[in-house]
Amino acid sequence: MGRLKSLLLALLAFGMLECSGNDEHLPARPAAFDTRLVPSVQSFSLALAGGSLDLVFADRNSLVLAKVEILPAPSSNPPFSLGTLTFLDRISDMPGDDPLFGAQLFFTQATDRHLLYLGRAADESMLLKHIHWQQNAGNATIDALPFAGRPLAAMPGDDGTLELYFENGGMLCRQPLKPGAAAETLLGSFGPARSASMLADERLQAFTVFDLQSQRLILFRKNGRSLDPTVVCPFGAVHFSAMSPDGKAMILAYDQPKKRIVLFQENQSGAGFNARPVTVANEVSCLGMFFYDGMPFFLYSERVGPRSGRALYQLSLLIPRSAALERLSYRRQILQSGASPIPCFRAVASSDRLYLALLQGSVRFLRMNLRDYLRSESD
């Protein structure tokens, strides 16, 4: 039975890894810049801020939420330097084994930065706070909100006011961020796994999250005052969502029992998804997706091996050969590898550049010129 399972996995890999190919003739691995910063939890946030990057993370030693500027250097050696480190707010006096320590939602709306995060008061009661500042301005405002819960997503309401979607007491709730507004319960039985993935532009206001209660990956789409759920698949605690250039939702999800990564693309009717396997992978801990030159690129971290008796962990980039999703074909480049797990990474693309932050012991940054990768495809 074990040999049959191995054979089936091998055949599956052969069928899908026309998609992945190999990393011959691709650019050399990008050099990593080690910030030597170690977040207290296996998660952090990243956003592009003009010519620099903002990294937000919780620091258990100082018990604060911190923001540090990462400055791209003119040369590639080193590719970055550390800028200003700002301690935003003290979030707890006794974090202990608090599973929500450092829980945060960081996003940009036009030129505004928004950071929603959980903290603890002196009596250890939970506080939900909101920091708001202009991307190129100095001072920020901090507000303690009159409700609490794990922040998942935020989208503008009909009057333009931001509305926060959060989990509280096993329920999915919505609360406008304005004085006197009342919270409403949208789903009475709900338990998010990990963080949500936001999809927000003028065409689509939505987010995806894996619900532990129903064991389903769900797309929640804003439709006027309602929030319409669409079940995507019965797996995907590890997933990532993005908007395609034509305004459709695309969701990359890891099917752990079958050890494969699957792409779900919203169909033309908007009522469901077309599923396409991407590649086989083992113990995937984080996924990413972005578009360049109209084509989707995929990122994933996994455990491979063992080799020489030791487990090996690596971060890979799947580079498209064709813009046609109906003919998925990719080449793979391993960006980083080592003996330490890579539980979390974040990527932002700007013009021809991809900036990538990964957690491998400490937070490390990579910078890539995407045009070089597409050029290698035409060689």
C-alpha positions as a printed NumPy array, in Angstrom:
array([[  0.   ,   0.   ,   0.   ],
       [  2.848,   2.365,   0.884],
       [  4.612,   1.696,  -2.441],
       [  1.364,   2.306,  -4.332],
       [  0.86 ,   5.628,  -2.536],
       [  4.418,   6.667,  -3.387],
       [  3.849,   5.741,  -7.03 ],
       [  0.626,   7.74 ,  -7.183],
       [  2.36 ,  10.769,  -5.656],
       [  5.159,  10.422,  -8.189],
       [  2.681,  10.293, -11.076],
       [  0.833,  13.284,  -9.651],
       [  4.101,  15.172,  -9.386],
       [  4.968,  14.325, -12.999],
       [  1.573,  15.505, -14.204],
       [  1.628,  18.805, -12.361],
       [  5.336,  19.503, -12.452],
       [  5.282,  20.189, -16.088],
       [  4.015,  23.251, -14.217],
       [  7.081,  23.567, -12.03 ],
       [  9.913,  22.334, -14.212],
       [ 13.321,  23.108, -12.763],
       [ 15.507,  26.088, -11.972],
       [ 18.148,  25.639, -14.69 ],
       [ 19.08 ,  28.807, -16.626],
       [ 17.313,  31.031, -14.081],
       [ 19.027,  33.943, -12.297],
       [ 21.203,  33.138,  -9.301],
       [ 19.526,  33.028,  -5.909],
       [ 19.068,  36.556,  -4.535],
       [ 21.267,  37.519,  -1.599],
       [ 19.457,  37.707,   1.751],
       [ 19.693,  40.63 ,   4.156],
       [ 19.386,  39.514,   7.781],
       [ 17.672,  42.136,   9.939],
       [ 18.432,  40.074,  13.102],
       [ 14.903,  40.967,  14.221],
       [ 12.989,  38.076,  15.799],
       [  9.182,  38.511,  16.091],
       [  7.568,  37.011,  19.177],
       [  5.05 ,  35.094,  17.081],
       [  5.514,  33.402,  13.73 ],
       [  3.902,  36.25 ,  11.859],
       [  4.516,  39.852,  10.865],
       [  3.167,  42.463,   8.438],
       [  4.806,  44.192,   5.485],
       [  3.802,  47.16 ,   3.328],
       [  5.495,  49.33 ,   0.737],
       [  5.961,  52.938,   1.86 ],
       [  7.202,  55.063,  -1.022],
       [ 10.838,  54.121,  -1.476],
       [ 11.03 ,  51.979,   1.654],
       [  9.263,  49.082,   3.35 ],
       [  7.423,  49.052,   6.68 ],
       [  7.844,  45.895,   8.756],
       [  5.468,  45.567,  11.744],
       [  5.95 ,  42.868,  14.367],
       [  5.37 ,  42.093,  18.047],
       [  8.462,  41.964,  20.262],
       [  8.09 ,  39.729,  23.316],
       [ 11.203,  41.068,  25.088],
       [  9.914,  44.638,  25.209],
       [  6.211,  43.628,  25.027],
       [  5.585,  46.205,  22.315],
       [  4.351,  46.37 ,  18.762],
       [  7.207,  47.776,  16.681],
       [  7.655,  49.194,  13.181],
       [ 10.992,  49.316,  11.384],
       [ 11.853,  50.875,   8.029],
       [ 13.698,  48.625,   5.6  ],
       [ 15.593,  50.715,   3.052],
       [ 16.53 ,  49.25 ,  -0.349],
       [ 20.207,  50.01 ,  -1.064],
       [ 21.53 ,  51.275,  -4.43 ],
       [ 23.773,  48.216,  -4.75 ],
       [ 23.017,  44.561,  -4.108],
       [ 25.694,  44.093,  -1.454],
       [ 24.011,  44.506,   0.936],
       [ 20.628,  44.85 ,  -0.788],
       [ 18.99 ,  46.667,   2.176],
       [ 19.727,  48.629,   5.316],
       [ 17.763,  49.189,   8.507],
       [ 16.034,  52.536,   8.932],
       [ 14.123,  54.02 ,  11.86 ],
       [ 12.792,  51.647,  14.513],
       [  9.59 ,  52.926,  16.139],
       [  7.911,  51.403,  19.189],
       [  4.231,  51.867,  18.418],
       [  2.524,  50.7  ,  21.593],
       [  2.921,  48.417,  24.585],
       [  0.529,  45.525,  24.006],
       [  0.761,  43.443,  27.178],
       [  2.327,  43.271,  30.637],
       [  2.121,  39.494,  30.962],
       [  1.983,  37.79 ,  27.535],
       [  2.642,  34.289,  28.896],
       [  1.271,  31.804,  26.383],
       [ -1.373,  34.21 ,  25.099],
       [ -2.288,  32.814,  21.629],
       [ -3.497,  36.26 ,  20.532],
       [ -0.314,  38.102,  21.535],
       [  0.731,  40.161,  18.529],
       [ -2.472,  39.552,  16.526],
       [ -2.69 ,  42.395,  13.991],
       [ -4.177,  43.641,  10.753],
       [ -1.981,  46.066,   8.782],
       [ -3.118,  47.581,   5.48 ],
       [ -2.986,  50.674,   3.283],
       [ -5.966,  52.66 ,   2.023],
       [ -4.912,  55.297,  -0.512],
       [ -2.098,  57.096,   1.393],
       [ -3.398,  56.109,   4.833],
       [ -1.831,  53.392,   6.975],
       [ -4.083,  51.407,   9.315],
       [ -2.935,  49.023,  12.023],
       [ -5.504,  47.182,  14.123],
       [ -4.152,  44.988,  16.88 ],
       [ -4.958,  43.274,  20.147],
       [ -3.479,  44.273,  23.478],
       [ -4.084,  43.628,  27.138],
       [ -5.023,  46.169,  29.812],
       [ -3.442,  46.149,  33.278],
       [ -6.2  ,  43.805,  34.485],
       [ -5.442,  41.518,  31.494],
       [ -8.74 ,  42.306,  29.788],
       [ -8.489,  42.385,  25.991],
       [ -8.216,  45.685,  24.127],
       [ -8.604,  46.269,  20.405],
       [ -6.662,  49.317,  19.228],
       [ -6.365,  51.258,  15.992],
       [ -3.297,  53.213,  14.858],
       [ -3.791,  55.499,  11.875],
       [ -1.164,  57.59 ,  10.108],
       [ -0.348,  59.072,   6.719],
       [  2.179,  57.157,   4.661],
       [  4.572,  60.112,   4.36 ],
       [  3.647,  61.943,   7.569],
       [  5.085,  61.7  ,  11.053],
       [  2.488,  61.643,  13.825],
       [  0.01 ,  58.824,  14.309],
       [ -3.196,  58.593,  16.305],
       [ -3.946,  55.656,  18.606],
       [ -7.513,  54.826,  19.584],
       [ -8.722,  52.161,  21.989],
       [-11.914,  50.814,  20.45 ],
       [-15.034,  50.201,  22.566],
       [-15.194,  46.526,  21.535],
       [-12.734,  43.67 ,  21.307],
       [-12.028,  40.71 ,  19.057],
       [ -9.488,  39.248,  16.688],
       [ -9.226,  41.57 ,  13.64 ],
       [ -9.589,  39.801,  10.284],
       [-10.368,  42.334,   7.548],
       [-11.466,  45.917,   6.993],
       [-13.44 ,  47.375,   4.089],
       [-15.131,  50.728,   3.452],
       [-18.868,  50.885,   4.109],
       [-21.443,  52.621,   1.956],
       [-20.615,  55.999,   3.51 ],
       [-16.85 ,  55.474,   3.125],
       [-16.308,  54.706,   6.825],
       [-14.04 ,  51.753,   7.462],
       [-15.821,  48.674,   8.757],
       [-13.879,  46.087,  10.726],
       [-14.642,  42.38 ,  10.451],
       [-13.502,  40.442,  13.496],
       [-14.024,  37.245,  15.468],
       [-15.325,  37.473,  19.008],
       [-16.626,  34.617,  21.156],
       [-16.907,  32.196,  18.232],
       [-18.845,  34.679,  16.081],
       [-18.019,  36.714,  12.978],
       [-18.876,  40.362,  13.646],
       [-18.776,  43.721,  11.85 ],
       [-18.256,  47.124,  13.445],
       [-17.981,  50.536,  11.713],
       [-15.005,  52.524,  13.007],
       [-16.99 ,  55.595,  14.06 ],
       [-18.367,  56.768,  17.419],
       [-21.718,  55.368,  18.48 ],
       [-21.902,  52.702,  15.791],
       [-23.244,  49.32 ,  16.849],
       [-21.589,  45.982,  16.179],
       [-23.545,  43.311,  14.346],
       [-23.165,  39.548,  14.29 ],
       [-22.828,  38.105,  10.786],
       [-22.158,  34.449,  11.588],
       [-23.047,  32.746,  14.852],
       [-20.602,  29.839,  14.691],
       [-17.174,  30.778,  13.435],
       [-13.546,  30.005,  14.278],
       [-10.854,  31.397,  11.949],
       [ -7.622,  29.501,  11.417],
       [ -4.623,  31.799,  11.049],
       [ -5.261,  35.176,   9.42 ],
       [ -7.646,  36.198,   6.656],
       [ -6.59 ,  37.31 ,   3.187],
       [ -8.097,  40.599,   1.993],
       [ -9.268,  41.363,  -1.558],
       [-10.159,  45.004,  -1.924],
       [-10.434,  47.379,  -4.872],
       [-13.215,  49.218,  -6.678],
       [-14.416,  45.978,  -8.296],
       [-14.427,  43.592,  -5.359],
       [-14.578,  43.959,  -1.584],
       [-13.976,  40.563,  -0.001],
       [-11.782,  38.396,   2.186],
       [-11.039,  34.71 ,   2.517],
       [-10.597,  32.736,   5.721],
       [-10.535,  29.079,   6.723],
       [-13.305,  28.358,   9.24 ],
       [-12.352,  25.705,  11.78 ],
       [-15.99 ,  25.165,  12.746],
       [-17.124,  24.039,   9.286],
       [-13.677,  22.961,   8.06 ],
       [-14.166,  25.053,   4.93 ],
       [-12.241,  27.775,   3.127],
       [-14.772,  30.57 ,   2.563],
       [-14.809,  33.693,   0.41 ],
       [-16.853,  36.446,   2.092],
       [-17.929,  39.04 ,  -0.477],
       [-19.384,  42.414,   0.468],
       [-22.649,  43.023,  -1.374],
       [-24.213,  46.254,  -0.181],
       [-24.928,  45.744,   3.509],
       [-24.79 ,  41.959,   3.25 ],
       [-21.752,  39.696,   3.382],
       [-22.223,  36.785,   1.003],
       [-20.255,  33.581,   1.743],
       [-19.039,  31.207,  -0.963],
       [-17.432,  27.914,   0.038],
       [-14.228,  27.405,  -1.934],
       [-13.001,  23.982,  -0.755],
       [-12.768,  21.681,   2.311],
       [ -9.092,  22.533,   2.923],
       [ -6.893,  25.621,   2.896],
       [ -5.943,  26.598,   6.449],
       [ -2.787,  27.673,   4.585],
       [ -3.943,  29.845,   1.703],
       [ -3.477,  33.208,  -0.016],
       [ -5.869,  35.272,  -2.148],
       [ -5.317,  37.975,  -4.746],
       [ -7.142,  39.844,  -7.497],
       [ -6.383,  38.873, -11.081],
       [ -5.83 ,  41.688, -13.615],
       [ -9.399,  41.164, -14.886],
       [-10.899,  41.634, -11.416],
       [-11.546,  37.992, -10.502],
       [-10.708,  36.401,  -7.167],
       [ -7.844,  33.904,  -7.289],
       [ -7.097,  31.711,  -4.282],
       [ -4.034,  29.557,  -3.75 ],
       [ -4.695,  26.825,  -1.16 ],
       [ -2.73 ,  23.917,   0.278],
       [ -4.423,  20.523,   0.354],
       [ -2.521,  18.888,   3.206],
       [ -3.941,  15.32 ,   2.922],
       [ -3.068,  15.168,  -0.8  ],
       [  0.179,  17.185,  -0.414],
       [ -0.59 ,  19.555,  -3.251],
       [ -1.131,  23.241,  -3.919],
       [ -4.311,  24.091,  -5.822],
       [ -5.31 ,  27.299,  -7.597],
       [ -8.977,  28.348,  -7.479],
       [-10.   ,  30.953, -10.041],
       [-13.404,  32.62 ,  -9.862],
       [-15.476,  31.695, -12.898],
       [-17.147,  34.229, -15.153],
       [-20.514,  33.943, -13.396],
       [-18.935,  34.731, -10.028],
       [-20.89 ,  31.867,  -8.475],
       [-18.048,  29.387,  -8.083],
       [-14.444,  28.509,  -8.828],
       [-12.454,  26.559, -11.37 ],
       [ -9.79 ,  24.455,  -9.643],
       [ -6.389,  23.622, -11.122],
       [ -3.576,  21.746,  -9.364],
       [ -0.299,  23.664,  -9.341],
       [  2.332,  21.42 ,  -7.781],
       [  2.938,  18.793,  -5.134],
       [  4.555,  20.05 ,  -1.939],
       [  5.24 ,  18.766,   1.558],
       [  4.219,  20.476,   4.808],
       [  3.569,  23.896,   3.258],
       [  3.534,  26.582,   5.938],
       [  2.931,  29.754,   3.891],
       [  1.707,  30.71 ,   0.414],
       [  1.915,  33.858,  -1.694],
       [  0.827,  35.085,  -5.114],
       [  1.375,  38.236,  -7.162],
       [  0.976,  39.386, -10.777],
       [  3.631,  40.768, -13.073],
       [  3.236,  41.533, -16.78 ],
       [ -0.294,  40.112, -16.504],
       [  0.916,  36.712, -15.279],
       [  0.593,  35.071, -11.844],
       [  3.691,  34.104,  -9.86 ],
       [  3.38 ,  31.728,  -6.899],
       [  5.461,  31.447,  -3.726],
       [  5.472,  28.678,  -1.141],
       [  7.581,  27.468,   1.777],
       [  7.795,  23.758,   2.543],
       [  9.683,  21.036,   4.337],
       [ 11.677,  18.753,   2.05 ],
       [ 14.092,  15.919,   2.623],
       [ 15.34 ,  14.577,   4.838],
       [ 18.784,  14.867,   3.332],
       [ 21.807,  13.476,   5.137],
       [ 19.482,  12.622,   8.008],
       [ 18.334,  16.256,   8.469],
       [ 15.173,  18.009,   7.402],
       [ 15.556,  20.831,   4.908],
       [ 13.228,  23.79 ,   4.503],
       [ 12.983,  25.93 ,   1.405],
       [ 11.149,  28.84 ,  -0.172],
       [ 10.342,  28.475,  -3.864],
       [  9.095,  30.78 ,  -6.61 ],
       [  7.03 ,  29.393,  -9.506],
       [  7.696,  31.446, -12.651],
       [  5.05 ,  31.323, -15.42 ],
       [  5.92 ,  30.224, -18.944],
       [  2.598,  31.466, -20.369],
       [ -0.056,  34.025, -19.484],
       [ -2.823,  31.536, -20.303],
       [ -4.194,  30.032, -17.078],
       [ -5.751,  27.239, -19.133],
       [ -2.212,  26.058, -19.922],
       [ -0.556,  26.337, -16.534],
       [  3.174,  25.879, -16.982],
       [  5.865,  27.039, -14.597],
       [  9.529,  26.856, -13.812],
       [ 10.658,  26.73 , -10.217],
       [ 13.459,  28.617,  -8.534],
       [ 14.469,  27.865,  -4.955],
       [ 15.02 ,  31.256,  -3.323],
       [ 16.17 ,  30.164,   0.132],
       [ 16.902,  26.884,   1.873],
       [ 18.291,  25.742,   5.194],
       [ 17.852,  23.667,   8.329],
       [ 15.442,  26.16 ,   9.963],
       [ 11.696,  26.271,   9.134],
       [ 10.219,  29.196,   7.181],
       [  6.81 ,  29.537,   8.88 ],
       [  5.973,  32.951,   7.469],
       [  6.844,  35.225,   4.56 ],
       [  5.357,  38.378,   3.052],
       [  5.867,  39.755,  -0.465],
       [  5.15 ,  43.109,  -2.108],
       [  5.721,  43.947,  -5.768],
       [  6.531,  47.407,  -7.094],
       [  7.196,  48.08 , -10.772],
       [  9.763,  45.438, -11.815],
       [ 10.84 ,  44.679,  -8.256],
       [  9.701,  42.037,  -5.803],
       [ 10.495,  42.587,  -2.13 ],
       [ 10.231,  39.524,   0.031],
       [ 10.488,  39.189,   3.821],
       [ 10.797,  35.709,   5.277],
       [ 11.097,  34.403,   8.81 ],
       [ 13.904,  31.865,   9.128],
       [ 15.093,  32.24 ,  12.692],
       [ 15.081,  36.017,  12.145],
       [ 13.417,  38.186,   9.484],
       [ 15.407,  38.255,   6.249],
       [ 14.785,  40.314,   3.113],
       [ 15.245,  39.481,  -0.562],
       [ 15.043,  41.78 ,  -3.586],
       [ 14.464,  40.508,  -7.115],
       [ 14.207,  42.076, -10.546],
       [ 11.244,  40.254, -12.068],
       [ 12.192,  41.23 , -15.612],
       [ 15.29 ,  39.036, -15.289],
       [ 13.083,  36.016, -14.577],
       [ 10.843,  36.576, -17.586],
       [ 13.886,  37.26 , -19.743],
       [ 15.274,  33.873, -18.793],
       [ 12.066,  32.289, -20.089],
       [ 12.615,  33.768, -23.552],
       [ 16.27 ,  32.686, -23.764]])
